[in-house]
């Protein structure tokens, strides 16, 4: 991370959120965008210097991120970025396929033209990111598309669970799926989901979402296991 990319202590201290919230949000963002690698130690002093705060909010933020499944405490090492195993990915994606399919189905029954227009903008920006080879931005836009869709399902707890599961699986996505073929395939699948939303075809949106996530899980599992992908 360059000095220009680092948040300043002034930015952190003058925001309306609490210091703890701001530090947690910033560390979560760094984890989900691949600034720290799976298994990497998260040193409290280094993080405090990076964000221009004391160690106390860093410690509280790491505790929160541990509860979210992004960080784990290891004996004699302290806080480290979670490294997902094949079994972890299977568990997470089994839940995601079921819950996100349901969220998509519920969302499309209530979706408005304004929401569809917002989703379309995300897809257009994903296409632009893929064209210029900016796969980190592509991944963030992919996540934004899904969360923007699911937030219209009007099921607060379902949305929160899905959001947390997506955050956990993002650790693996950042490591294994930032390459052109995955982005191009994902873009086509998002275009299909968007088309189902625009037609208000809730059952088709659910089916496409399940297939999209199932394929992603299979690719991830093949790569984690060191096997050639069949997808």
C-alpha positions as CSV (number, residue, x, y, z in Angstrom):
1,X,0.0,0.0,0.0
2,X,1.4,3.4,-1.0
3,X,1.4,6.4,1.2
4,X,-1.2,8.1,-1.0
5,X,-3.6,5.1,-0.5
6,X,-3.4,5.2,3.2
7,X,-6.3,6.9,5.1
8,X,-5.0,9.9,7.1
9,X,-5.5,10.1,10.9
10,X,-7.5,13.3,10.2
11,X,-9.9,11.5,7.9
12,X,-10.4,8.8,10.6
13,X,-10.8,11.2,13.5
14,X,-13.1,13.7,11.9
15,X,-15.7,11.2,10.6
16,X,-19.1,11.1,12.3
17,X,-18.6,7.4,13.1
18,X,-16.7,6.3,16.2
19,X,-13.0,5.6,16.0
20,X,-13.7,1.9,16.6
21,X,-16.2,1.8,13.8
22,X,-13.9,3.6,11.4
23,X,-10.9,1.4,12.2
24,X,-13.0,-1.7,11.8
25,X,-14.4,-0.6,8.5
26,X,-11.0,0.4,7.2
27,X,-9.3,-2.9,8.3
28,X,-12.2,-4.9,6.8
29,X,-11.8,-3.0,3.5
30,X,-8.1,-3.8,3.5
31,X,-8.7,-7.5,4.1
32,X,-11.4,-7.8,1.5
33,X,-9.3,-6.0,-1.2
34,X,-6.3,-8.3,-0.7
35,X,-4.0,-5.8,1.0
36,X,-3.2,-8.6,3.5
37,X,-2.7,-12.2,2.4
38,X,-4.3,-15.3,4.0
39,X,-2.2,-16.4,7.0
40,X,-0.5,-13.0,7.3
41,X,0.1,-11.8,10.9
42,X,-1.8,-8.6,11.8
43,X,0.5,-6.6,14.1
44,X,-1.3,-4.2,16.3
45,X,1.5,-1.7,16.4
46,X,1.9,-1.7,12.6
47,X,-1.8,-1.3,12.1
48,X,-2.0,1.5,14.6
49,X,0.8,3.4,12.8
50,X,-0.8,2.7,9.4
51,X,-4.1,4.2,10.5
52,X,-2.8,6.9,12.8
53,X,-4.7,5.7,15.9
54,X,-3.8,4.0,19.2
55,X,-3.7,0.2,19.7
56,X,-7.0,0.1,21.6
57,X,-9.3,0.6,18.6
58,X,-7.1,-1.7,16.6
59,X,-7.5,-4.4,19.2
60,X,-11.3,-3.9,19.3
61,X,-11.5,-4.0,15.5
62,X,-9.6,-7.2,15.3
63,X,-11.9,-8.7,17.8
64,X,-14.9,-7.7,15.7
65,X,-13.3,-9.0,12.5
66,X,-12.6,-12.3,14.3
67,X,-16.3,-12.6,15.1
68,X,-17.0,-12.0,11.3
69,X,-14.7,-14.9,10.3
70,X,-12.1,-12.7,8.6
71,X,-9.4,-12.9,11.3
72,X,-8.4,-15.7,13.7
73,X,-6.3,-15.7,16.8
74,X,-3.5,-18.2,16.8
75,X,-1.5,-19.3,19.8
76,X,2.0,-17.6,20.1
77,X,1.2,-15.6,16.9
78,X,-1.8,-13.4,17.6
79,X,-4.2,-12.2,15.0
80,X,-3.8,-13.5,11.5
81,X,-5.8,-13.3,8.3
82,X,-8.0,-16.4,7.9
83,X,-6.8,-18.9,5.4
84,X,-9.8,-20.8,4.0
85,X,-9.5,-24.6,3.4
86,X,-11.4,-26.5,0.8
87,X,-13.8,-27.6,3.6
88,X,-14.4,-24.0,4.6
89,X,-15.2,-23.0,1.0
90,X,-17.6,-25.9,0.6
91,X,-19.4,-24.9,3.8
92,X,-19.6,-21.3,3.0
93,X,-20.8,-21.8,-0.6
94,X,-23.4,-24.4,0.4
95,X,-24.9,-21.7,2.6
96,X,-24.5,-19.0,0.0
97,X,-26.1,-21.0,-2.8
98,X,-29.2,-21.6,-0.6
99,X,-29.5,-18.2,1.0
100,X,-28.5,-16.0,-1.9
101,X,-30.8,-17.9,-4.2
102,X,-33.6,-17.1,-1.7
103,X,-32.6,-13.5,-1.4
104,X,-32.5,-13.0,-5.2
105,X,-36.0,-14.6,-5.5
106,X,-37.4,-12.3,-2.8
107,X,-35.7,-9.3,-4.1
108,X,-37.0,-9.6,-7.7
109,X,-40.5,-9.8,-6.5
110,X,-40.1,-6.3,-5.0
111,X,-37.6,-4.8,-7.4
112,X,-38.2,-1.3,-9.0
113,X,-37.0,0.2,-12.3
114,X,-34.7,2.4,-10.2
115,X,-33.0,-0.6,-8.6
116,X,-32.7,-2.3,-12.0
117,X,-31.0,0.8,-13.3
118,X,-28.6,0.7,-10.4
119,X,-27.8,-2.9,-11.1
120,X,-27.2,-2.1,-14.8
121,X,-24.7,0.6,-13.9
122,X,-22.8,-2.0,-11.8
123,X,-22.7,-4.4,-14.7
124,X,-21.5,-1.7,-17.1
125,X,-18.7,-0.7,-14.7
126,X,-17.8,-4.4,-14.3
127,X,-17.4,-4.6,-18.1
128,X,-15.2,-1.5,-18.1
129,X,-13.0,-2.9,-15.3
130,X,-12.6,-6.2,-17.1
131,X,-11.7,-4.5,-20.3
132,X,-8.9,-2.6,-18.7
133,X,-7.7,-5.6,-16.7
134,X,-8.6,-4.1,-13.3
135,X,-9.8,-7.3,-11.6
136,X,-9.6,-5.9,-8.1
137,X,-12.2,-3.3,-9.0
138,X,-14.2,-6.0,-10.9
139,X,-14.4,-8.1,-7.8
140,X,-15.6,-5.1,-5.7
141,X,-18.2,-4.2,-8.3
142,X,-19.3,-7.9,-8.4
143,X,-19.9,-7.8,-4.7
144,X,-21.7,-4.4,-4.9
145,X,-24.0,-5.8,-7.6
146,X,-25.1,-8.7,-5.4
147,X,-25.6,-6.7,-2.2
148,X,-27.5,-4.0,-4.1
149,X,-29.8,-6.8,-5.4
150,X,-30.3,-8.5,-2.1
151,X,-31.0,-5.4,-0.1
152,X,-34.3,-5.2,-1.8
153,X,-35.4,-8.5,-0.4
154,X,-36.6,-6.7,2.8
155,X,-35.3,-9.5,5.1
156,X,-32.8,-7.8,7.4
157,X,-31.3,-10.9,9.0
158,X,-31.1,-12.8,5.7
159,X,-29.3,-9.8,4.2
160,X,-26.8,-9.6,7.1
161,X,-26.0,-13.3,7.0
162,X,-25.5,-13.2,3.3
163,X,-23.2,-10.1,3.6
164,X,-21.1,-11.8,6.2
165,X,-20.7,-15.0,4.2
166,X,-19.8,-13.1,1.1
167,X,-17.1,-11.2,3.1
168,X,-15.6,-14.5,4.3
169,X,-15.5,-16.0,0.8
170,X,-14.0,-12.8,-0.5
171,X,-10.7,-13.9,1.1
172,X,-10.5,-16.9,-1.3
173,X,-11.9,-14.9,-4.2
174,X,-9.1,-12.3,-3.9
175,X,-6.5,-15.1,-3.9
176,X,-7.7,-17.3,-6.6
177,X,-10.1,-15.6,-9.1
178,X,-8.6,-12.4,-10.2
179,X,-7.9,-13.4,-13.8
180,X,-9.5,-12.7,-17.2
181,X,-11.4,-15.9,-17.9
182,X,-13.1,-15.8,-14.5
183,X,-14.1,-12.2,-15.0
184,X,-15.5,-12.7,-18.4
185,X,-17.6,-15.7,-17.4
186,X,-18.9,-13.8,-14.3
187,X,-19.8,-10.8,-16.4
188,X,-22.0,-12.9,-18.7
189,X,-23.7,-14.4,-15.7
190,X,-24.4,-11.0,-14.1
191,X,-25.9,-9.8,-17.4
192,X,-28.2,-12.8,-17.3
193,X,-29.2,-12.2,-13.7
194,X,-29.9,-8.5,-14.5
195,X,-32.1,-9.5,-17.5
196,X,-34.1,-11.7,-15.2
197,X,-34.5,-8.8,-12.7
198,X,-35.7,-6.5,-15.5
199,X,-38.3,-9.1,-16.6
200,X,-39.4,-9.5,-12.9
201,X,-38.7,-13.3,-13.3
202,X,-38.0,-14.1,-9.7
203,X,-37.7,-17.9,-10.2
204,X,-35.2,-17.4,-13.1
205,X,-33.2,-14.9,-11.0
206,X,-33.0,-17.5,-8.2
207,X,-31.9,-20.3,-10.6
208,X,-29.2,-18.1,-12.2
209,X,-27.9,-17.0,-8.9
210,X,-27.6,-20.5,-7.6
211,X,-25.9,-21.7,-10.8
212,X,-23.5,-18.7,-10.7
213,X,-22.4,-19.4,-7.2
214,X,-22.2,-23.1,-7.7
215,X,-19.9,-22.7,-10.6
216,X,-17.7,-20.2,-8.7
217,X,-17.5,-22.7,-5.8
218,X,-16.4,-25.5,-8.1
219,X,-13.7,-23.4,-9.7
220,X,-12.4,-22.3,-6.3
221,X,-12.3,-25.8,-4.9
222,X,-10.4,-27.1,-8.0
223,X,-7.9,-24.3,-7.5
224,X,-7.5,-24.8,-3.8
225,X,-7.0,-28.5,-4.3
226,X,-4.5,-27.9,-7.1
227,X,-6.7,-29.6,-9.7
228,X,-7.4,-28.3,-13.2
229,X,-10.8,-26.6,-13.4
230,X,-13.5,-28.4,-15.3
231,X,-15.5,-25.2,-15.6
